[in-house]
Amino acid sequence: MAPSAYKLIAGDFTPAPSLLPERVVDFDAVTEFSSDLGAIGVVVTSDGELPVDLGADRDALAAAGFDGKPGQTLLLPGAGLRIAVGAGAAAELTADALRDAAATAARAAASAARIGLQLPDVDGIDPETIGQVVAEGVLLGRYRFTELKSDPKTTALAAVEVLVDASSVSGVTAGIPRGVITARSANLARDLTNTPPGYLTATDFADFAVSVADTFGLQVEVFDKQRLIELGCGGLLGVNAGSAEEPRLIKVTYTPNGDSTGHLAMIGKGVMYDSGGISLKPSDPMHLLMKMDMGGAAAVFGALTALRDLNSSTTVTAFLMCTDNMPSGSAYKLGDVLTIRGGTTVEVKNTDAEGRLVMADGLVLATEEQPDAIVDIATLTGAALMALGPATAALFGNDQALVDQAKRASQVTDEQVWQLPLEKKYRKALDSDIADISNLGGPYAGATTAALFLNEFVGGLPWAHFDIAGTMQSDADDAWRSKGATGFGARLLIELALGFEPVP
């Protein structure tokens, strides 16, 4: 029997303090470390002055193979566990570099429950931002999904002290809560995405969303198979046809306490496991990762859990389109025609191009809410991975002002995106002889033709699309990206909602 949703998302850091109060991490900005810390990370730049209490000079560090490059660590001599953590050139010590250094330090001190972090002098970064990015780095870097291990051999993080000068204490202290909240959201998205498909079905996801809705000030409405039939969501139902598990459409709404300054719709792809259907994927490592094909839905839900705590004034209506895609005697077939919500017919030319089918229903439902703009996020195409690699997501849109807002949000969170062209000349590749459109656009520009397909269903509203097929997971620990699901998009969507301005 699968564990409860409560157990599934426990992880190393609580998704909600009221759910797991004993797992809340105690963060403090201090001018002097406590004596009971298990480890202290000392952030060291590759040039400039070294901390006077470091216990080693540049020559000694170099002799040990440490020159302060980002990601480097070195166990320092002396009493207690002290770790030098590289941060790069002092002149390039940005907020992103601090976040990365904090993540590296927290991971290097994985055996310690109480850790300290000593920062170098930082010019040009306000203390509140320092507090936020350090909190994010520590909690994102320390993350591990160990819920299904019999003996995880991990140490839960209990306390973090950030050593700063007296003039910065209040500012750093003020910034820490925001970083804790955004990291909590990303780690929740990671937990959901890392969970095996047998433990987290579409129904389980819906049950979990309902169970924590009040905790985060959200309204959740769940649409089961019969209601989806009544809505005419042929894309989601078609993809689900081969599965023994029912689909779920999870509608999640955040409403600000005060006046709303805008209405943003979000759609997340929630394919809980993607076998490819009749167009079966090869049995290779990428197939193993297809439990993460619901990373877009996880990112959206994670983002919404932060909005009340961060006092967002943007109303957000989200649609999580959840099913698995399986081959069976009842599965949808190549050549089938599905009818999307609203009546558009789609010829199926590949059952592994299923994400755009479930997203189409969500996009149409979003337009019916009459939002100011629509944003979707999906592990959509291998073409995006091939074009941009595992560190950068593809970004498309039909309104440059909205796309620019998305870019700014990504720059704040260091979740890299690159805008690719929504080239209308390629639209004809989606033409069908027997239906309004087909779900596959040929061998070239696959990320673009997938985006063009989605664009057919946004009703002309301002729209942006994130293709996170490449960024959904990391093969190894990399700064704030812990091995496994990255939670990519959760913090980005939070930032986008917080700063959202309706497009004129």
C-alpha positions as CSV (number, residue, x, y, z in Angstrom):
1,M,0.0,0.0,0.0
2,A,1.3,3.4,-0.9
3,P,2.1,5.7,2.0
4,S,-0.1,8.7,2.7
5,A,0.4,11.9,0.8
6,Y,1.5,13.4,4.1
7,K,4.3,10.9,4.3
8,L,5.2,11.3,0.6
9,I,6.1,15.0,0.9
10,A,7.9,14.9,4.3
11,G,11.4,15.0,2.9
12,D,14.4,16.6,4.7
13,F,12.6,20.0,5.0
14,T,9.0,20.5,5.9
15,P,6.5,21.6,3.1
16,A,4.4,23.3,5.8
17,P,5.5,24.2,9.3
18,S,2.0,23.4,10.6
19,L,2.2,19.9,9.2
20,L,5.6,19.1,10.6
21,P,6.6,21.6,13.2
22,E,9.4,19.5,14.5
23,R,11.2,19.8,11.1
24,V,11.2,23.6,10.9
25,V,14.8,24.8,10.5
26,D,15.8,27.6,12.9
27,F,17.6,30.4,10.9
28,D,19.4,33.3,12.6
29,A,21.7,36.1,11.5
30,V,24.4,36.5,14.1
31,T,27.5,38.5,14.8
32,E,29.1,35.6,16.7
33,F,28.6,31.9,16.3
34,S,27.2,29.6,19.0
35,S,29.5,27.1,20.5
36,D,27.3,24.1,19.6
37,L,27.5,24.2,15.8
38,G,28.4,20.9,14.2
39,A,30.1,22.6,11.2
40,I,30.9,26.0,9.8
41,G,31.2,26.9,6.2
42,V,33.5,29.8,5.4
43,V,32.8,31.4,2.0
44,V,36.1,32.2,0.4
45,T,36.6,34.3,-2.8
46,S,39.4,33.5,-5.3
47,D,41.0,36.9,-4.7
48,G,41.0,39.7,-2.1
49,E,41.5,39.4,1.7
50,L,40.9,36.2,3.5
51,P,39.0,35.9,6.8
52,V,41.5,36.6,9.6
53,D,40.4,33.5,11.5
54,L,40.6,31.1,8.4
55,G,43.8,29.4,9.7
56,A,45.4,29.3,6.3
57,D,46.9,31.8,3.8
58,R,46.6,31.7,0.0
59,D,49.7,29.7,-0.4
60,A,48.5,27.0,2.0
61,L,45.1,26.9,0.3
62,A,46.7,26.6,-3.1
63,A,49.0,23.8,-1.9
64,A,45.9,21.9,-0.8
65,G,44.4,22.4,-4.3
66,F,41.9,25.1,-3.3
67,D,41.9,28.4,-5.2
68,G,38.4,29.6,-4.3
69,K,36.6,28.6,-7.5
70,P,32.9,28.2,-7.3
71,G,31.9,24.7,-6.0
72,Q,35.3,24.0,-4.3
73,T,35.4,22.8,-0.7
74,L,38.3,22.2,1.6
75,L,38.4,20.9,5.2
76,L,40.3,23.5,7.2
77,P,42.7,22.7,10.0
78,G,41.9,23.5,13.6
79,A,39.2,22.7,16.1
80,G,35.8,21.7,14.9
81,L,34.6,21.0,11.4
82,R,35.3,24.1,9.3
83,I,35.0,24.0,5.6
84,A,36.3,26.6,3.1
85,V,33.8,27.0,0.3
86,G,34.8,28.7,-3.0
87,A,32.7,31.5,-4.4
88,G,34.8,32.8,-7.3
89,A,36.2,36.3,-7.8
90,A,35.2,38.9,-5.2
91,A,34.0,41.3,-7.9
92,E,31.7,38.7,-9.2
93,L,30.1,37.8,-5.9
94,T,26.5,38.2,-7.0
95,A,23.3,37.0,-5.2
96,D,23.4,33.9,-7.4
97,A,27.0,33.2,-6.4
98,L,26.0,33.5,-2.7
99,R,23.1,31.1,-3.2
100,D,25.4,28.6,-4.8
101,A,28.0,28.9,-2.1
102,A,25.5,28.5,0.6
103,A,24.2,25.3,-1.1
104,T,27.7,23.9,-1.5
105,A,28.4,24.6,2.2
106,A,25.2,23.0,3.4
107,R,25.9,19.9,1.3
108,A,29.5,19.7,2.5
109,A,28.2,19.8,6.1
110,A,25.6,17.1,5.5
111,S,26.5,15.2,8.7
112,A,25.8,18.2,10.9
113,A,22.4,19.2,12.2
114,R,23.4,22.7,13.3
115,I,25.6,24.6,10.9
116,G,27.1,28.1,10.5
117,L,27.9,30.1,7.4
118,Q,30.5,32.8,7.4
119,L,30.2,35.3,4.5
120,P,32.8,37.6,3.0
121,D,32.2,41.3,2.7
122,V,29.6,41.8,0.1
123,D,29.2,45.1,-1.7
124,G,26.2,45.9,-3.9
125,I,23.8,43.3,-2.5
126,D,21.2,44.5,0.0
127,P,21.1,42.5,3.3
128,E,17.5,41.3,2.7
129,T,18.6,39.7,-0.6
130,I,21.6,38.1,1.2
131,G,19.2,36.6,3.8
132,Q,16.9,35.3,1.1
133,V,19.5,33.7,-1.2
134,V,21.5,32.2,1.7
135,A,18.3,30.5,3.1
136,E,17.4,29.3,-0.4
137,G,20.9,27.9,-1.0
138,V,21.1,26.1,2.3
139,L,17.7,24.5,2.1
140,L,17.9,23.6,-1.6
141,G,21.5,22.3,-1.3
142,R,20.8,20.2,1.7
143,Y,17.7,18.5,0.1
144,R,17.6,14.8,-0.3
145,F,14.6,12.6,-1.2
146,T,15.0,9.7,1.3
147,E,11.5,8.9,2.2
148,L,11.6,5.4,0.7
149,K,15.0,4.4,2.1
150,S,15.0,1.9,5.0
151,D,18.1,3.5,6.4
152,P,18.6,6.9,4.8
153,K,21.7,7.8,6.8
154,T,20.9,11.5,6.6
155,T,21.0,14.1,9.3
156,A,18.0,16.4,9.4
157,L,19.0,20.1,9.4
158,A,17.9,21.8,12.6
159,A,19.6,25.2,12.8
160,V,21.6,27.6,10.6
161,E,23.5,30.6,11.8
162,V,24.6,33.2,9.2
163,L,27.6,35.3,10.4
164,V,27.4,39.0,9.3
165,D,28.4,42.4,10.6
166,A,26.2,44.1,13.1
167,S,24.9,46.6,10.6
168,S,23.5,43.9,8.4
169,V,21.9,41.6,11.0
170,S,18.4,43.2,10.9
171,G,18.3,43.2,7.1
172,V,19.6,39.6,6.7
173,T,17.1,38.5,9.3
174,A,14.3,40.2,7.4
175,G,15.2,38.4,4.2
176,I,15.5,34.9,5.6
177,P,11.8,34.1,5.8
178,R,11.2,34.7,2.1
179,G,14.1,32.4,1.2
180,V,12.7,29.7,3.5
181,I,9.3,30.0,1.9
182,T,10.5,29.9,-1.7
183,A,12.9,27.0,-0.9
184,R,10.0,25.2,0.8
185,S,8.0,25.5,-2.3
186,A,10.8,24.2,-4.6
187,N,11.5,21.3,-2.3
188,L,7.8,20.4,-2.2
189,A,7.9,20.4,-6.0
190,R,11.0,18.1,-5.8
191,D,9.3,15.7,-3.4
192,L,6.3,15.4,-5.6
193,T,8.4,14.9,-8.7
194,N,10.9,12.5,-7.2
195,T,8.1,10.2,-5.8
196,P,7.7,7.0,-7.9
197,P,4.6,6.7,-10.0
198,G,3.2,3.8,-8.0
199,Y,3.2,6.0,-4.9
200,L,1.8,9.2,-6.5
201,T,-0.9,8.7,-9.0
202,A,-3.1,11.4,-10.4
203,T,-5.7,10.6,-7.8
204,D,-3.0,10.7,-5.0
205,F,-1.9,14.1,-6.2
206,A,-5.5,15.4,-6.1
207,D,-6.0,14.0,-2.6
208,F,-2.8,15.6,-1.4
209,A,-3.7,19.0,-2.9
210,V,-7.1,18.9,-1.1
211,S,-5.5,17.8,2.2
212,V,-3.1,20.8,2.4
213,A,-5.2,23.5,0.7
214,D,-6.3,25.2,3.9
215,T,-2.7,25.2,5.2
216,F,-1.6,27.4,2.4
217,G,-4.8,29.4,1.9
218,L,-5.8,27.8,-1.3
219,Q,-9.0,26.6,-2.8
220,V,-8.9,23.2,-4.6
221,E,-11.5,21.7,-6.8
222,V,-10.9,18.2,-8.2
223,F,-12.5,17.0,-11.5
224,D,-12.8,13.2,-11.8
225,K,-13.2,11.2,-15.0
226,Q,-16.9,11.7,-15.2
227,R,-16.6,15.4,-14.7
228,L,-13.9,15.5,-17.4
229,I,-16.3,13.8,-19.8
230,E,-18.9,16.4,-19.0
231,L,-16.4,19.1,-19.6
232,G,-15.4,17.6,-22.9
233,C,-11.7,17.4,-22.0
234,G,-10.8,15.0,-24.8
235,G,-7.1,15.6,-24.7
236,L,-6.7,14.5,-21.1
237,L,-9.2,11.7,-21.5
238,G,-7.6,10.4,-24.6
239,V,-4.1,10.2,-23.1
240,N,-5.6,8.5,-20.1
241,A,-7.5,5.9,-22.1
242,G,-4.8,3.2,-21.8
243,S,-4.3,3.6,-18.1
244,A,-5.9,1.6,-15.2
245,E,-5.6,4.9,-13.1
246,E,-8.2,7.6,-13.5
247,P,-7.2,11.1,-14.6
248,R,-7.6,14.1,-12.5
249,L,-7.9,17.8,-13.3
250,I,-6.9,19.7,-10.2
251,K,-8.0,23.4,-10.2
252,V,-6.1,25.4,-7.6
253,T,-7.0,29.0,-6.8
254,Y,-5.2,31.6,-4.8
255,T,-7.1,34.8,-4.0
256,P,-5.3,37.7,-2.2
257,N,-6.6,39.0,1.1
258,G,-6.7,42.5,-0.2
259,D,-7.4,44.0,-3.6
260,S,-6.1,42.0,-6.6
261,T,-3.7,43.7,-8.9
262,G,-4.0,41.2,-11.7
263,H,-5.2,37.7,-12.6
264,L,-2.7,35.1,-13.8
265,A,-3.6,31.6,-15.0
266,M,-1.1,28.8,-14.7
267,I,-1.2,25.4,-16.4
268,G,1.0,22.5,-15.3
269,K,1.6,19.3,-17.2
270,G,1.0,16.4,-14.8
271,V,1.8,13.2,-16.7
272,M,2.5,11.1,-13.6
273,Y,4.3,8.5,-15.7
274,D,4.9,8.6,-19.5
275,S,5.6,5.3,-21.2
276,G,5.0,6.9,-24.6
277,G,1.8,5.0,-25.0
278,I,1.6,3.0,-28.2
279,S,4.6,5.0,-29.4
280,L,6.5,3.3,-26.7
281,K,9.7,4.9,-25.4
282,P,12.9,2.8,-25.5
283,S,13.8,1.2,-22.2
284,D,16.8,3.5,-21.4
285,P,17.7,5.9,-18.5
286,M,15.4,8.6,-20.0
287,H,12.4,6.2,-19.7
288,L,13.3,5.8,-16.0
289,L,13.0,9.5,-15.5
290,M,9.5,9.6,-16.9
291,K,8.1,9.6,-13.4
292,M,9.2,13.3,-13.5
293,D,6.9,14.1,-16.5
294,M,4.6,15.8,-14.0
295,G,7.3,18.3,-13.0
296,G,5.4,21.2,-14.4
297,A,2.3,20.5,-12.3
298,A,4.5,20.0,-9.3
299,A,6.2,23.4,-9.9
300,V,2.9,25.1,-10.3
301,F,1.5,23.6,-7.1
302,G,4.7,24.3,-5.2
303,A,4.6,28.0,-6.3
304,L,1.0,28.5,-5.2
305,T,1.8,27.3,-1.7
306,A,4.0,30.3,-1.2
307,L,1.7,33.1,-2.4
308,R,-0.3,33.7,0.8
309,D,2.8,33.7,3.0
310,L,4.5,36.2,0.7
311,N,1.4,38.4,0.5
312,S,1.1,38.2,-3.3
313,S,-1.6,40.6,-4.6
314,T,-2.0,38.6,-7.9
315,T,-4.9,36.3,-8.2
316,V,-3.8,32.9,-9.6
317,T,-6.0,30.2,-11.1
318,A,-4.1,27.0,-11.8
319,F,-5.0,23.9,-13.7
320,L,-2.9,20.7,-13.1
321,M,-3.6,18.2,-15.9
322,C,-2.8,14.8,-14.3
323,T,-2.8,11.3,-15.8
324,D,-0.3,8.7,-16.9
325,N,0.3,7.6,-20.5
326,M,0.2,3.9,-20.8
327,P,0.0,1.3,-23.6
328,S,-2.9,-1.2,-23.4
329,G,-5.8,-2.6,-25.4
330,S,-7.8,0.5,-24.6
331,A,-5.0,3.1,-25.3
332,Y,-5.5,5.8,-27.8
333,K,-3.8,5.1,-31.2
334,L,-2.0,6.7,-33.9
335,G,-4.6,8.1,-36.3
336,D,-7.2,8.7,-33.6
337,V,-8.9,12.1,-33.5
338,L,-9.4,13.7,-30.1
339,T,-11.7,16.6,-29.4
340,I,-10.3,19.2,-27.1
341,R,-12.4,21.3,-24.7
342,G,-14.1,23.9,-26.9
343,G,-14.3,21.6,-30.0
344,T,-11.0,21.7,-31.7
345,T,-10.2,18.3,-33.2
346,V,-6.7,16.8,-33.1
347,E,-5.3,14.0,-35.2
348,V,-2.9,11.9,-33.1
349,K,0.3,11.2,-35.1
350,N,2.4,10.2,-32.1
351,T,1.1,9.1,-28.7
352,D,4.3,10.2,-27.1
353,A,3.4,13.8,-28.0
354,E,0.8,13.6,-25.2
355,G,1.8,16.5,-23.1
356,R,0.4,19.1,-25.5
357,L,-2.9,17.2,-25.6
358,V,-3.5,17.4,-21.9
359,M,-2.2,21.0,-21.8
360,A,-4.6,22.0,-24.6
361,D,-7.6,21.2,-22.4
362,G,-6.1,23.2,-19.5
363,L,-5.3,26.2,-21.7
364,V,-8.9,26.4,-23.0
365,L,-10.2,26.1,-19.4
366,A,-7.9,28.9,-18.4
367,T,-9.2,31.2,-21.2
368,E,-12.7,30.7,-19.8
369,E,-11.5,32.3,-16.5
370,Q,-10.7,35.5,-18.5
371,P,-7.3,36.1,-16.9
372,D,-5.0,38.9,-17.8
373,A,-2.4,36.4,-18.9
374,I,-1.6,32.7,-19.1
375,V,1.6,30.9,-18.3
376,D,2.2,27.2,-18.7
377,I,5.1,25.0,-17.7
378,A,5.7,21.5,-19.0
379,T,8.4,18.8,-19.6
380,L,7.3,18.9,-23.2
381,T,9.9,18.1,-25.7
382,G,13.2,16.4,-26.1
383,A,14.0,19.1,-28.7
384,A,14.3,21.7,-25.9
385,L,16.8,19.5,-24.1
386,M,18.8,18.9,-27.3
387,A,18.8,22.6,-28.1
388,L,19.6,24.1,-24.7
389,G,20.9,21.3,-22.5
390,P,20.0,20.5,-18.9
391,A,20.7,23.9,-17.4
392,T,18.4,26.2,-19.5
393,A,14.7,25.9,-20.2
394,A,13.1,27.0,-23.5
395,L,10.7,30.0,-23.3
396,F,8.1,30.9,-25.9
397,G,5.3,33.4,-25.9
398,N,2.9,35.4,-28.0
399,D,3.4,38.7,-26.1
400,Q,6.8,40.1,-25.6
401,A,5.9,42.1,-22.5
402,L,4.8,39.0,-20.7
403,V,7.8,37.1,-21.9
404,D,10.0,39.9,-20.6
405,Q,8.4,39.5,-17.2
406,A,9.1,35.8,-17.3
407,K,12.8,36.5,-18.2
408,R,13.1,38.9,-15.3
409,A,11.7,36.4,-12.8
410,S,14.1,33.7,-14.1
411,Q,17.1,36.1,-13.6
412,V,16.1,36.7,-9.9
413,T,15.8,33.0,-9.1
414,D,18.8,31.8,-11.3
415,E,16.5,29.4,-13.1
416,Q,17.9,30.0,-16.6
417,V,15.6,30.4,-19.6
418,W,16.2,31.2,-23.2
419,Q,13.6,32.6,-25.5
420,L,13.1,30.7,-28.7
421,P,11.1,32.0,-31.6
422,L,7.4,31.2,-32.0
423,E,8.0,31.0,-35.7
424,K,4.6,31.1,-37.5
425,K,6.1,29.7,-40.7
426,Y,6.3,26.3,-39.0
427,R,2.6,26.2,-38.2
428,K,1.8,24.4,-41.4
429,A,3.8,21.4,-40.2
430,L,0.9,20.8,-37.8
431,D,-1.7,20.6,-40.5
432,S,-3.9,17.6,-40.7
433,D,-5.9,16.1,-43.6
434,I,-8.7,14.9,-41.4
435,A,-8.8,17.1,-38.3
436,D,-8.3,20.8,-37.3
437,I,-4.7,20.2,-36.3
438,S,-2.3,17.3,-35.6
439,N,-0.2,16.8,-32.5
440,L,3.1,16.4,-34.2
441,G,5.0,18.8,-36.5
442,G,7.7,16.8,-38.2
443,P,11.4,16.1,-37.4
444,Y,12.6,19.8,-37.1
445,A,12.1,22.6,-34.6
446,G,10.2,20.3,-32.3
447,A,10.1,22.7,-29.3
448,T,8.7,25.4,-31.6
449,T,6.1,23.3,-33.2
450,A,4.9,22.1,-29.8
451,A,4.7,25.7,-28.7
452,L,2.8,26.6,-31.8
453,F,0.3,23.8,-31.0
454,L,-0.3,25.2,-27.5
455,N,-0.7,28.7,-29.0
456,E,-3.8,27.5,-30.8
457,F,-5.6,27.1,-27.5
458,V,-4.9,30.4,-25.7
459,G,-7.6,32.4,-27.4
460,G,-5.3,35.3,-28.2
461,L,-4.6,36.1,-24.6
462,P,-1.1,37.0,-23.5
463,W,0.7,33.7,-23.0
464,A,4.1,32.4,-22.1
465,H,5.3,28.8,-22.2
466,F,8.2,27.1,-20.4
467,D,9.5,23.9,-21.8
468,I,11.4,22.3,-18.9
469,A,12.2,18.9,-20.4
470,G,15.9,19.5,-19.9
471,T,15.9,21.3,-16.5
472,M,13.5,19.0,-14.6
473,Q,16.3,17.0,-13.1
474,S,20.0,17.0,-12.4
475,D,22.3,13.9,-12.8
476,A,24.6,15.2,-10.0
477,D,24.7,17.8,-7.2
478,D,25.3,21.2,-8.8
479,A,25.2,24.3,-6.6
480,W,21.5,24.7,-5.5
481,R,20.4,21.8,-7.8
482,S,20.5,18.7,-5.8
483,K,20.7,15.3,-7.6
484,G,17.3,14.2,-8.8
485,A,14.3,16.5,-9.4
486,T,15.3,20.2,-9.3
487,G,11.9,21.7,-8.7
488,F,12.7,24.0,-11.6
489,G,10.0,26.6,-12.1
490,A,8.5,26.8,-8.6
491,R,10.6,29.8,-7.5
492,L,10.4,31.3,-10.9
493,L,6.6,31.2,-10.9
494,I,6.5,32.7,-7.4
495,E,8.6,35.6,-8.6
496,L,6.5,36.0,-11.7
497,A,3.3,36.1,-9.6
498,L,4.7,38.5,-7.0
499,G,5.8,41.0,-9.7
500,F,3.1,40.3,-12.3
501,E,1.8,43.4,-14.2
502,P,-1.2,42.9,-16.5
503,V,-0.2,43.3,-20.1
504,P,-1.9,46.4,-21.6
